[in-house]
Amino acid sequence: MHKLLFRFAIMALPFISTAQTGPVSPYASNGIGSMQMTSDPVQLALGNSSFTLLDSTYLNFNNPASYSRISSGYPLFSLGLNGSYTQMKDGVNSSNSFNSYIDHFALAFPFAKRFGLAFGLTPYAKRNYSISTFEVLNTGDTMNYTYDGVGDISRVFTGLSINVVDNHLLTWSVGANFGHLFGSTYNERTSVLSGSASGGVNKQVQRMVAFDYDLATSLTWKVKKDVLVDFTGMYKPTTLLTTHFGNEQYYRPNMDEPASASNVVLDSTYNKGFLQSAEEFGLGLVLTRDWQHTTKKNRDKMSRLRVLAAYKTIRYSDLARTFDKQTYFSYYSNDFSRLSFGIEFSPDKNFRERSVTNTFFDNLTYRVGAYQDQLPYTVKNEAFKQFGTTFGFGIPILSQRGFSSVNLGFEIGQRTNGQVGAVNETFYGFKFGVIISPSTADFWFRKIKLD
């Protein structure tokens, strides 16, 4: 089973940055696209809590301080798939869409007792929308406009963490992810007069090749034998990202022919500049309680309950482009913020030791959550808000007592500002993820000491 899952993960890796379909929201036309707050099914099910959760059998690539917390001797592979169904309405028109893509691929492992190392590939920004409208001219003719946006920017990262303090009462770890950003996003507008085969095209291009980094810290306090408190924090500073900005204008004699075969270029300019990224900051709190009890069938169980809360803000008002590092052209006037809550329950956290006597449902991990976002874009001077409820569960792969698992996360949410004429969205999302860990029977990853 583990070898089959590993082969699937390796085969899927080349398609992460080449075969994705991104968000379909028209507001992805702003900036360089929809900036991705990448998460996996576990984080989604816990209210999109992102960096907050720590666990020795879980790879949290949004919190680089967690890599040194992974169980000693057990590397973890993580692969995620994302999908959503969206309904968009503006009071007059409506449309529905479905999109899916491979969300992430990551590998992490502990080493030298106090350290952890990770590698991975995640989306950074995406653009995928298509909007059609028309205008009646003074001559009585109708001009048809189509606005399209495509492309994605990906992030390859490596992360390192260390347990600065590690004793029976406190564990304090710090870590950092270092990323390489690459990819392109496009905005294209076509103008076609009704009854005409020809038209005009304006295309804006942004190509990015840059580096960034983010920092995190986590403190675990053992209040009692069966009570833990985790404090987590993350910070991502604003960075000047090298970007090429292009603007193309051309005439297309026949709009039905492929663009490359019929374009007559009227103007094309490309300039090297910088994108000033948005500063990010987040705080999280997790309370964990374990208790042992005996069921009616006289079976011992060690149950676990986790309650978590997280707050994150992204200063999108900092997001701007510049060519001389002095004059900035901002994309947004507002910032992003998210408040998340989640609950995780394991009927028996020691299920691997009692997998024969436990029922299937005793071995699962159950998760529910909710979140509220303040979004950075506005329509009619009213900012958009996003609300979502989430749930999911984890299914362990019990063969040969490894830490592998399959995780599912679901969300139902709404994005709106309550204004007539604004595009309001209702969405239904899901995430599927696999965490692959070598079993106790696999020796390829273990050190062998020679006398």
C-alpha positions in Angstrom: 0.0 0.0 0.0 2.7 2.5 1.0 4.7 1.8 -2.2 1.6 2.3 -4.3 0.8 5.6 -2.6 4.4 6.8 -3.0 4.4 6.0 -6.7 1.2 7.9 -7.2 2.7 10.9 -5.4 5.8 10.9 -7.5 3.8 10.5 -10.7 1.6 13.5 -9.8 4.4 15.8 -9.0 5.2 17.0 -12.6 1.6 18.1 -13.1 1.3 20.3 -10.0 2.5 23.4 -11.9 1.4 22.5 -15.4 -2.1 20.9 -15.2 -4.0 23.1 -12.7 -7.3 24.9 -13.0 -7.4 27.8 -10.6 -10.1 29.9 -9.0 -12.8 31.2 -11.2 -13.6 34.3 -9.2 -13.7 37.5 -11.4 -11.9 39.3 -8.6 -8.8 37.3 -9.5 -8.2 40.0 -12.1 -6.7 42.2 -9.4 -3.0 42.2 -8.6 -1.2 39.1 -9.9 -4.3 36.9 -9.4 -5.9 35.2 -6.5 -3.2 34.9 -3.8 -3.3 31.4 -2.5 -3.6 30.6 1.2 -2.5 27.0 0.6 -4.0 24.5 3.1 -4.6 20.7 3.2 -7.7 18.7 4.2 -6.8 18.8 7.9 -6.3 22.6 8.0 -9.5 23.1 5.9 -11.7 20.9 8.2 -10.4 22.9 11.2 -11.8 26.2 10.0 -9.0 26.9 7.5 -6.7 27.3 10.4 -3.5 27.1 8.3 -0.4 27.3 10.5 -1.9 26.4 13.9 -1.9 22.6 14.3 1.1 20.6 15.5 1.3 16.8 15.5 4.1 14.3 15.3 2.3 12.4 12.5 1.3 15.4 10.5 3.2 17.6 8.0 2.2 21.3 8.3 4.1 23.1 5.6 2.4 26.4 6.6 4.3 26.3 9.9 8.0 25.6 9.3 8.6 25.4 13.1 6.7 22.1 13.0 9.2 20.0 11.0 11.3 19.2 14.0 8.2 17.9 15.8 7.7 15.0 13.4 8.3 11.6 15.0 11.9 10.6 15.0 12.9 8.2 12.2 9.6 8.7 10.2 9.7 11.0 7.1 6.3 12.2 5.9 5.1 12.7 2.4 2.0 14.9 1.8 0.0 15.2 -1.4 -3.2 17.3 -1.7 -6.0 17.7 -4.3 -8.4 20.6 -4.2 -11.8 21.2 -5.8 -14.8 23.5 -5.6 -18.2 24.2 -7.1 -19.1 27.9 -7.3 -22.4 29.7 -7.9 -22.0 33.4 -8.9 -24.8 36.0 -9.0 -25.0 39.7 -9.5 -28.7 40.2 -9.1 -29.4 39.8 -12.8 -27.1 37.1 -14.2 -25.8 33.9 -12.7 -23.3 31.3 -13.6 -21.9 28.0 -12.1 -18.5 26.5 -12.4 -16.4 23.7 -11.1 -12.6 23.6 -10.8 -10.0 21.3 -9.4 -6.2 21.1 -9.2 -3.3 19.4 -7.4 -2.8 21.6 -4.3 0.6 20.7 -2.9 3.4 18.1 -2.7 5.7 18.1 0.3 8.3 16.0 2.1 9.6 16.5 5.7 11.8 14.5 8.0 13.5 15.1 11.4 17.2 14.6 11.9 20.0 15.0 14.5 17.4 14.8 17.3 16.5 18.5 17.3 16.2 19.4 13.6 13.6 19.1 10.9 13.9 19.6 7.1 11.2 19.9 4.4 10.8 20.4 0.7 7.7 21.1 -1.3 5.8 22.7 -4.2 2.6 24.8 -3.6 0.6 27.4 -5.6 1.3 31.0 -4.9 -1.2 32.9 -7.1 -3.8 31.8 -9.7 -6.0 33.4 -12.3 -8.8 31.7 -14.2 -11.9 33.7 -15.1 -14.0 34.6 -18.1 -16.5 37.5 -18.2 -18.6 38.7 -21.2 -20.5 42.0 -21.5 -21.6 44.4 -24.2 -22.1 48.2 -24.8 -24.5 49.9 -27.1 -22.7 52.7 -29.0 -24.1 56.1 -30.0 -24.3 54.7 -33.6 -26.7 52.0 -32.4 -24.1 49.3 -33.0 -23.2 46.8 -30.2 -19.7 46.3 -29.0 -19.1 42.9 -27.3 -16.3 42.6 -24.7 -14.8 39.5 -23.3 -12.4 39.6 -20.3 -10.3 36.5 -19.7 -7.6 35.7 -17.1 -5.4 32.7 -17.0 -2.1 31.5 -15.5 -0.5 30.6 -12.2 2.6 31.3 -10.1 4.0 28.4 -8.1 6.4 28.3 -5.1 9.1 25.7 -4.6 10.3 25.8 -1.0 12.7 24.3 1.4 12.2 24.6 5.2 14.3 24.1 8.3 13.4 24.0 12.0 15.0 23.4 15.3 13.8 22.5 18.8 15.5 25.2 20.9 14.1 23.9 24.1 12.9 20.3 24.5 12.1 18.9 28.0 9.3 17.2 29.8 7.4 20.5 30.4 8.3 22.8 27.4 9.1 22.4 23.7 10.0 25.5 21.8 10.8 25.3 18.1 11.5 27.9 15.5 11.7 27.5 11.7 11.8 29.2 8.3 10.6 28.4 4.7 12.6 29.7 1.8 10.7 29.9 -1.5 11.4 30.3 -5.2 8.5 31.8 -7.1 8.0 31.3 -10.8 5.2 31.5 -13.4 3.0 34.0 -15.3 -0.5 35.4 -15.1 -2.5 37.2 -17.8 -5.4 39.5 -18.2 -6.9 39.7 -21.7 -9.7 41.9 -23.1 -11.2 41.4 -26.6 -13.5 43.9 -28.3 -15.6 42.8 -31.2 -18.3 44.8 -33.1 -21.5 42.8 -33.6 -21.6 41.3 -37.1 -17.8 41.7 -37.5 -15.3 38.9 -37.7 -12.4 41.0 -36.6 -11.6 42.6 -33.3 -9.0 44.2 -31.0 -7.1 42.6 -28.1 -5.4 44.1 -25.1 -3.2 41.7 -23.1 -1.5 42.4 -19.8 1.2 39.9 -18.7 3.1 39.5 -15.4 6.0 37.0 -15.3 7.7 36.4 -12.0 11.0 34.8 -11.0 11.8 35.7 -7.4 12.5 34.6 -3.9 10.7 35.0 -0.6 10.7 33.5 3.0 8.5 33.1 6.0 9.2 32.5 9.7 7.3 30.6 12.5 7.6 29.7 16.1 5.7 27.1 18.3 5.7 26.7 22.0 4.1 23.6 23.6 3.5 23.7 27.4 2.6 20.5 29.2 0.2 21.9 31.9 -0.6 18.4 33.2 0.0 14.8 32.2 -3.0 14.9 30.0 -3.3 18.6 29.1 -1.2 20.4 26.5 -1.3 24.1 25.3 0.3 25.1 22.0 1.1 28.7 21.1 2.0 29.3 17.5 3.0 32.4 15.5 4.0 33.1 11.9 5.4 36.1 10.1 6.1 36.8 6.4 7.8 40.1 5.7 7.1 42.3 2.7 9.6 41.5 -0.1 10.4 43.0 -3.5 9.8 40.2 -6.0 11.4 40.5 -9.4 8.6 40.7 -12.0 8.4 41.5 -15.8 5.3 43.5 -16.6 4.1 43.4 -20.2 1.3 45.2 -22.2 0.3 44.0 -25.7 -2.2 45.5 -28.1 -3.0 43.9 -31.4 -5.6 43.5 -34.1 -7.0 40.1 -35.0 -8.6 39.9 -38.5 -10.5 36.8 -37.7 -11.4 36.2 -34.0 -12.3 32.5 -34.8 -8.7 31.7 -35.8 -6.0 30.8 -33.3 -4.5 33.9 -31.8 -0.9 33.2 -32.9 -1.9 32.7 -36.5 -3.7 36.0 -37.1 -2.5 38.6 -34.6 -1.3 41.9 -36.1 0.8 43.5 -33.3 0.0 47.2 -32.8 2.1 47.7 -29.6 4.1 45.6 -27.3 6.1 46.8 -24.2 7.8 44.8 -21.5 9.5 46.3 -18.4 11.4 44.7 -15.6 10.1 45.8 -12.2 9.2 44.6 -8.8 6.1 43.4 -7.0 6.1 44.4 -3.4 4.5 41.5 -1.6 2.0 41.7 1.3 3.2 41.4 4.9 1.6 38.5 6.8 1.2 37.9 10.5 -0.6 35.2 12.5 -1.2 33.8 16.0 -2.7 30.5 17.0 -3.7 28.7 20.2 -4.5 24.9 20.6 -5.8 23.2 23.8 -5.3 19.4 23.9 -7.0 17.1 26.5 -6.5 13.4 26.7 -8.5 11.1 28.9 -8.7 7.3 29.4 -12.0 5.5 29.9 -13.6 2.1 29.5 -16.5 1.4 27.1 -19.6 -0.6 27.8 -17.9 -3.5 26.1 -15.1 -3.3 28.6 -12.6 -1.9 26.2 -10.0 0.7 27.2 -9.7 3.8 25.1 -7.5 7.0 25.3 -9.6 9.7 23.7 -8.2 13.1 22.6 -10.0 16.4 22.1 -8.3 19.5 20.5 -9.8 23.0 20.4 -8.1 25.6 18.4 -8.4 29.3 17.4 -6.3 31.3 15.0 -6.1 34.8 13.7 -4.2 35.9 10.5 -3.8 39.2 8.7 -2.3 40.0 5.3 -1.6 43.6 4.5 -2.8 43.6 0.9 -2.6 47.4 1.0 1.2 46.8 0.7 0.8 44.8 -2.5 2.0 47.1 -5.3 4.2 47.2 -8.3 7.2 49.4 -8.9 9.8 50.0 -11.5 12.2 52.3 -9.6 11.7 51.0 -6.0 10.4 54.4 -5.1 7.1 55.0 -6.9 4.5 52.3 -6.1 1.2 51.5 -7.8 -1.1 49.8 -5.3 -3.6 47.1 -6.2 -5.8 47.2 -3.0 -6.8 49.8 -0.4 -7.9 47.2 2.2 -6.2 44.4 4.1 -7.2 40.7 4.6 -7.9 39.2 7.9 -9.2 35.7 9.0 -10.5 34.4 12.3 -10.7 30.6 12.5 -12.0 28.1 15.0 -11.8 24.3 15.0 -12.4 21.1 17.0 -10.7 17.8 16.5 -11.8 14.6 18.3 -10.1 11.2 18.3 -12.2 8.4 20.0 -8.9 6.5 20.6 -5.6 8.2 19.9 -3.8 4.9 20.5 -5.8 3.1 17.9 -2.6 1.6 16.3 -2.1 -0.5 19.4 -5.8 -1.6 19.5 -6.6 -1.8 15.8 -7.8 -5.4 16.1 -10.3 -4.7 18.9 -11.4 -1.2 17.8 -14.2 -0.6 15.4 -13.6 1.3 12.1 -15.2 4.4 13.5 -13.0 4.3 16.7 -9.9 4.7 14.5 -11.1 7.8 12.7 -10.3 11.4 13.6 -13.3 13.9 13.3 -12.9 17.6 12.6 -15.3 20.6 12.4 -14.6 24.3 12.2 -15.7 27.8 11.0 -14.0 30.9 9.7 -14.7 34.5 8.8 -12.7 36.6 6.4 -12.4 40.3 5.7 -11.4 40.5 2.0 -9.2 43.2 0.4 -11.4 44.2 -2.6 -14.5 46.4 -2.6 -17.4 47.2 -4.8 -19.4 50.5 -4.4 -17.1 51.3 -1.5 -18.2 48.2 0.4 -15.6 45.5 1.3 -16.4 41.9 0.7 -16.6 39.4 3.5 -16.3 35.6 3.4 -17.9 33.1 5.8 -17.4 29.4 5.8 -18.3 26.3 7.8 -16.0 23.2 7.5 -15.8 19.6 8.5 -13.8 16.5 7.7 -12.1 13.3 9.0 -8.9 11.4 8.8 -8.7 7.7 8.0 -5.5 5.9 9.1 -3.8 3.3 6.9 -3.2 0.6 9.5 -1.1 -1.8 7.5 2.2 -2.5 9.3 1.7 0.2 11.9 2.9 3.2 9.9 1.7 6.8 10.3 0.1 7.0 6.8 -3.4 8.4 6.5 -6.1 9.6 4.1 -7.7 12.9 5.0 -10.9 14.6 3.7 -12.0 18.2 4.2 -15.2 20.0 3.1 -16.4 23.6 3.3 -19.6 25.5 2.5 -19.2 29.3 2.3 -20.3 32.6 0.9 -18.4 35.6 -0.5 -20.5 38.8 -0.6 -20.6 42.5 0.2 -24.4 42.8 0.2 -24.5 45.3 -2.7 -26.8 45.1 -5.7 -24.8 44.6 -8.8 -21.8 43.1 -7.1 -20.9 39.5 -8.0 -21.8 37.4 -4.9 -20.5 33.9 -4.7 -21.6 30.7 -2.9 -19.1 27.9 -3.0 -18.8 24.3 -1.9 -15.2 23.1 -1.6 -13.4 19.8 -0.8 -9.8 18.7 -0.3 -8.4 15.2 -0.5 -5.0 14.5 0.9 -2.7 11.6 1.5 0.1 11.5 4.1 2.5 8.7 3.4 4.9 7.4 6.1 7.1 4.3 6.0 5.9 1.4 8.0 7.8 -0.3 10.8 8.7 -3.0 8.2 10.4 -0.6 5.8 14.1 -0.2 6.6 15.3 1.9 3.7 14.9 5.1 5.7 16.5 3.9 9.0 20.1 4.5 10.0 22.2 1.4 10.5 25.0 1.5 13.0 28.1 -0.6 12.5 30.3 -1.6 15.4 
